[in-house]
Amino acid sequence: MIRGVHAISCKVGAGALLVALVPLGACTLGPRYRPPVLAEGAEAPLISLKATAETNAEPPDDWWRLYHDALLDQLLKEAFAANTDLKVAEANLSAARAVLEQAKARRYPQTAIEAGGIYGRDPTTDEILELGGQRPENTWIFDTLLDVSYEVDLFGRVRRSVEAAHADTETDIAARDAVKITVAAETARAYAQICTLGAQIAVARHSLEVVSQEAQIAMKRHEAGSNSEFDVIRAQGLVAQVRSNIPPLEGQRKAALFELAALLGRTPSHAPTSAEACTTAPHLDTLVPVGDGAALLKRRPDVRQAERRVAAATARIGVATADLYPRISLTGFIGGVSATLPNLTTNDARAWGLGPSIIWSFPNQAAPRARLRQAKASATAQLAGFDAAVLRALKETEQSLAAYGAELDRRQALADAQHLATRAFALADDQFRAGAITYLDLLTTEQSLVSADAAVAASNAALVQDQISLFKALGGGWRSRPAVAFMPEAVSVPPRPP
């Protein structure tokens, strides 16, 4: 038995099935949905939270506003309005809502009107004329028909179909929200990359300026006979090496700009040039609010999406179960057939009928029973998918917290190394000018300073990216209305096998 599924049985006698349609909607077959039980510890506090960097306060949905960057806010607003992936998700949601309306329409009588006129001859009319002693002839035949049918939902097939379609719609809502989270994170990521690469380029150019000045000093000293040509070549080699670091950074910055343009629904020729002016990494003035495990699972749309899939699969077990029993419908029609339009309304031309119909796959029920087994297997698979979504949400958040904390520690160590490298270079420069050390010693400390500056700039960039990854893992950025309950009480889920 599947976890969380409780079958609803209906005892229906054979005579009752064939005789009366009195107990309309007598019962609803299939399992009653119950929310899946979360894995032990899923709602516990996050274990990788670092008190010096994060807080267990609930993160805001519009987390990008924590950076207090007006341009970033504007870019996110544009992305939500123009991103093509979001438009696809909205279209898919509209299609799911249309399917839900179609499923709901089955709860009411289905009607169809036909009307038409045909000029010519047909065998039936010719035979009637010949029996009356008249010659067959070409004539107009007019007909009208109102056809009405209503499925008596004795076993809940229609109700379960509506329930499944409703859960499918909520699944697409969650999928749309998940896309919005991705768009928010990737837009902020592209913008932050543009800014941090601008900062790295500025650092690289400053380093190039420093080593170029030292190379000029080496050249002048060589011309004055104070050092060898070898010292000049080594200094010029360092200049070329530092200069070589700039083009890749500029190329990456252009690539990030084009990535941002695509996220905004723009072509590369209309990339937002305003972002190119940014050369300072976005900075948080506060600790990162991360909340706890329970709030995380309620916030993550992919968890909600997986849970709604379980609900839809559970409802389809009911649909498949109802298919084992007769499908009873009331059908009726009224209309008329005549050779002249005025006679369509006379009693002689009028036709009508009313009565029940029964469709039942019996005694060979191999096909409906196979569909029932398929529905149960699908529900079991979706339940496992829900468990996987919960574990993935917790894993991604803990991984993001761990990576962010590690990068913070690394950034501090690099800052310490940068400070020491700056001081060492200043001391080496003074000692070299005083003749206390060789030019090789000066060049070595200069290389260390260039590397330290570049490493700090790269760490600053990594920190921002780690922050954005953390906010993405926390599931913020999709709410445009108050948050809904994690698992609606009115709908249902299959249980975990023992």
N, C-alpha and C positions, 0 to 999 in steps of 0.2 A: 504494500500500500504506500502511496506517495505521501510525503510529509504534509500535513495541513489539509488533506482532502477528507471530507466526510460525505459519503454518498447519501442522497435523499431517495428513499425507495417509495414506489407507488404500487399499490395492489389494485390492478384493474382486471376485472373478469372479462372473459371473452364475449359474453353476452352484452356487457355494457359497451364494449368497443364497437360492436356492430349495430347496436340498437339506438342508443341515445347520444345526443350531443349536449346533454344537460350540464355536466360538470365542466364547463368551459374553464380552461386553465387549472385543471385539477391538481397538478403537481409539477415540479421542476426537477428533472433528472440531473444526475451528475454531482460532482463534489461541490461542497460549499467552500468558498475561498476563505482562507485564514492567512494572515500575514506570516511570512517565513520567520523562523526564529534565527536571530543573529548569532554568529559564532561567539563563543565565550571570550570576553575581553574586547569585543569590537567597539563598545561604547566607553571604554576606559580612557583616561587622560593620555595624551600623546607622550610616548616615552622619550622621544628625542628632543623635546622642548628644552631650550637653553635659556635660563632665567636672565642672562645678560643680553640676549638678543631677541627673545620672543616673550609674549605674554599669552595667557590662556583666555584673554578677552575675545569676544566674538568678532571675527573680521568683518569689515564693512563689505557690502556687495560691490560697490564702486571703489575697489581697493586702489586703483590708480590715482585717485585723488589724494592719497597719502603722500604722494610726491610733490604736491602743490605746484604742478607744472601746467600752466594754462594751455600750452600748445599740445601737450599729451592729451588733455581733456578734450580738446577740439578734434584731434585725430580719432580718438575713440568714438566720439559722437558721429563723425563722418563714416567710420567703418561700420557701425551698427546700422546705418541707413543705406549704405551702398555695397557692402560686401556681397560678392556673388554666392559664396557658400551659404550665407544666411538666407539669401533669396531662394536658393534651392530647398533649404530646410523649411522655409515658410510655405513654399509650394507643395512640398510633401505633406505638410500638416493640413493644408487646405484639402488635399486629396483624401486624407484620412477622415477629415470631418464630413466630406461628401459621402464616403462609404458608411459612416455612422448614420447619417440621415437616411441613406438607402436601407440600412438594416432596421431602423425605427419604422420606416414606412410599411414594413411587412406586418406590423401589429394591426394594421387597418385593412379594410377591404380593398382589393386591387380592382380597378375599373379600366375598361377600354371601350371606346366608341368607334364604330366603323360605319361609314356611309359611302355609297358609290353608285354609279350608274354605268351599265355596259350595253352597248348596241351590238346586236348580232343574233346568232342562233346557238342553242345548245341542245343536246339530245333529249334532255328531260322535257323541255318546253315543246319540242317537236312532237314527242310522244303524246303529250297531253292534248295538243291540238288535233292530232290524227285520231285519237280516241273520240273526240267530239265531232268528228266528221269535217274538220277544217284542214286546209292545206298549211303545211309549215311555212313560216315567213320570218323575215328579219324583224326584230322588235327591240325596244328598250327594256332592260331589266333594272329596276331600282331596288336597292336594299339598304336597310339601316339595322344596326345591332348595338345594343349596350350589353356588355359582358361584365359580370361582377363575380369575384371569387374571394373567399375569406378562409384562411387557414385557422382552424380551431387549435390553439396552442395547448393541447392537452398535456403534453409532456415537456413543455418549456423549451422546445427547439428554437423558437423565435426569440424568446427572452434571453436564452444563452447566447444566441447570435448577436443580439444587441449589446449584451454585456461584453462579449469579446471585441466587438467593434469599438465600444467605449474605451476599453483598455488599450486597444491599438492606437486610438487617437491620443490618449495620454502618453503612450510610448513615443509618439512622434513629437509631442510637446517637449518631452524630456530630451529627445534627440536634438530638437531645435535649440534648447537651452544649452546643451553640451557644445553645439557649434558656436554659440555666442561666447561661451567661456574661452574656447580656442581662439576665436577672432580677437577677443579682448587681450588675451595673453600674447598672441603673436604680433598684434599691432604694437603693443607696449614693448615687446621684445625687439622688433625691428627699429622702433624709434630709439630705444636705449642703445642698441648696437651702433646706430648712426652717431649718437652723442659720444659714446665711449671710444669709438674708433677715432672720432675727431679729437678727443683728449689724447689718445695714444699717438696720433699723428703730430699733435702739438709737442708732446714729450720727445718724440723721435727727432723733430726739427730742432728742438732746443739742444738735444744731445749732439746733433750734427753741427750746430753752431759752436758748441763747446770744443768738439774734437777738431773742427776746422781751424779755430783760433790756435789751438795747440800745434796743429800741423804747420800753420804759418810761422809760429814762434820757432819750431824746429827748423824750418827752412831758413829763417833769418840767422839762427845760430850757426847753421851749417855754412851759410855764406860768410859769416864772420869767423869761421874756422873753429867754432866751439864744439861741434859734434860731427858725426860722420854722416855720409849719404845714407847709410843703412838706417839710422834713426829717422831720417826724413821719409824714407820709403815705408817704414813701419807705421809712422804717423799717418801718411797718406792712405795706407791700406786700411787703417781703422776708419778714416773718413769714408772711404768707399763702402766699407762694411755697414756703417751706420746709415749711409744714404740708401743702401739696398733694402733696408727695412721699411722705407716709406711707401714705395709703389704698391706692395701687397696690401698694406693697410688702406690705401686710397681705393684700390680695387674692391676690397671687402666693403668699404663704406658705400660705394656706388651700388654694389649688389644689394646691400641692406636697404638703400633708398628705393630700388626697384621692387624689392619685396614689400616694402611699405605701400608703394603705389598699387600693387596688385591687391593687397588687403583692403585698400580704400576703393577698389573698383575702378582704378585709373590705369591708363596706358603709361608705359615708361616715359613717353614724351611729356606727360602731364604729372610727373612725380612731384610731390610737395617740396618745393625748393626751400620753404621756410624751415624744414627740419635740418637742412644742410648747415644752417647757422649754429646749430647746437654743438658745442665742444666740451660740455660739462656733463658728467654722468648724473642721471637722476639720483636724488639722495633722499633717504628716509630720515626724518627727524625723530621718529619714535620707534619703540620696539615693535616688532611684527606681531600683530594679533593673530593667533592661530586657532583659538577655541579648543574643543575636545573632540573625542571620537564620535560621540552621539550627535553633536551638531554637524560634524563633518559629513556623516552618512545622510543626514537630512538635507544637506546643502548640495551634495554631488548629484547632478542630473543623471549620470551614467548608472548610479545605484538605483535611482527612481525608475529609470528606463528599464533596467533589468527586472525590477519588481513588477512593473506593469506588464512585461512580457509573460511573467509567470501567471499573472491574473488572466491575461488573454488566453493562454494555453489551458488554464484550468477551466475557463468557460467553454472552450471548444471540446473538452471531455464531455460536458453536458450535451452539446450539440450532437456529438457522435453517439452518445448513449440514447438520445431521443430517436435517432435514426433506426434503432433496433425495433421500434414500436410503430404502429400504423400512423400515417399522416392523414388526418381527416380534414376535409375542406367542404365548405358550403359554396355551391356554384349556382349561378342563375343568369338568365339572359332574357332580353325582350327586344323585339324589333319587328321588321316587316319586309316583305318582298312583293313587288308589284310591277306591272308593265307601265304604269302611269304614276306620276308623283302624287296626285290627289288621293289615290287609293292606298297609299302607304299607311294612312291613319285609320283605315276601315278595319272592321273585325276580320274580314275575309283575308286581308293581307298580313294580319298580325301574327307573330310567333313569339312564344315565351316558354320558359322552362325554369325549374327550381329543384334542387336536390343535393344530397350529400355525395361525396366521393371519397374513397379510401385508397391510399397507396401504401403498400406494405411489402418490404423485401422479405418474403416468407414463402416457403420454408427455408430457402437457401439464404442464410444470413452470413455467409463467409465474408462477403465484401464489407458490410457495415461493421462486423466485428473486427475485421482487420483495420478499418479506419479508427475504431475505438482504441485498439492497441497502439496505433500510431499516435493518436492524441495524447494518450497517457505517457508514452515515451517522450513526446515533445515537451510535456509539462515537466517531466523529470529532468530533461536536458536544460530547460529554462531555469529550473530551480538551482541546478548546479551553476548555471551562468550567473544567477543572482549572488550565490556564495562567492564566485570568482570576482564579481564586481566589488563586493564589500572588501575582500582581501586586497584587491588591486588599489582601491581607494586608500586604504590604510597604509599599504606598502609605499605607494607613490608619495604620500604625505611624509611618512617617516624618512624616506630616502631624501626628499627635498630638504627636510629639516637637518638631516645629518650632513648633506653636502653644503648647505648654507653655513652651518656652524663650523665646519672644517675650513671653508674658505675665509670666514672671519678670522680664525686663528692664523691661517696662512697670511692673510693680508697684514695682520699685526706684526708677524715675524718679518715680512718683507719690508714693512715700514721701518722697523728697527734696523734692518740691514741697509736700507737706503740712507738712513740718517748716518750710520757709521761709514758708509761708502763716501758720502758727501764730505764728512769730516776728514776721512783718510785722504781724499783727493786734495783737499785744501792744504793739509799738512805736507803731502808729497810735493805739491807745486812749490810751496815755500822752501822745502829742503832741496828740491832740484835747483831752484834759482840760487840757493846758497852753495850749491855744489856738494851737498852732503849725500845725495843718492844719484843713481844713474838714470838716464832717460827711460830705460826699460822699466825701472820701478815706477816711474811716473805714468808710463803708458799702461802698466798693469792696473794701477789704481783707477785710471781713467776708464778702462774697459769695465772694471767692476762697477763704477758709478753709472755708466751707460746701461749696463745690464740690470742694475737695481732699479733705475728709473723706469725702464721698460716693463720690468716684472710687476712693479706697483701699479702702473697704468693698466696692465693686463688683468691684474687681480681685481682692480676696481670694476673693470668690465665684467668679469666673472661674477662678482658679488651681485651686481644688478640683475644679471641673467638668472642667478640662483634665487634671488628674491621673487622674480616674476614666475619662475618654475614653481616656487612654493605657493604663491597666490593662485596659480592655475590648479595645483594639486588640491588646494583648499576648496575649490569649486565656486569661486566668486565671480560675479560679472554677468549673471543671466537674469536676475529678478527684475521684472518690470511691474510687479504687483506683490502683495504680501505673500510670503511663502505658504504653500499648501502643506497639509499634513503629509507625513512621510508615506504612510500606507492608509488610504481611505478605509474607514470602518465598513462602508457599504459594499465594498467589493471583496473578492475572495482570492487564496493562494494554495497550491498543493504542498503537502508536508514532506519532510526529509525521511528517507527510509531508515528504519531502526538499525 
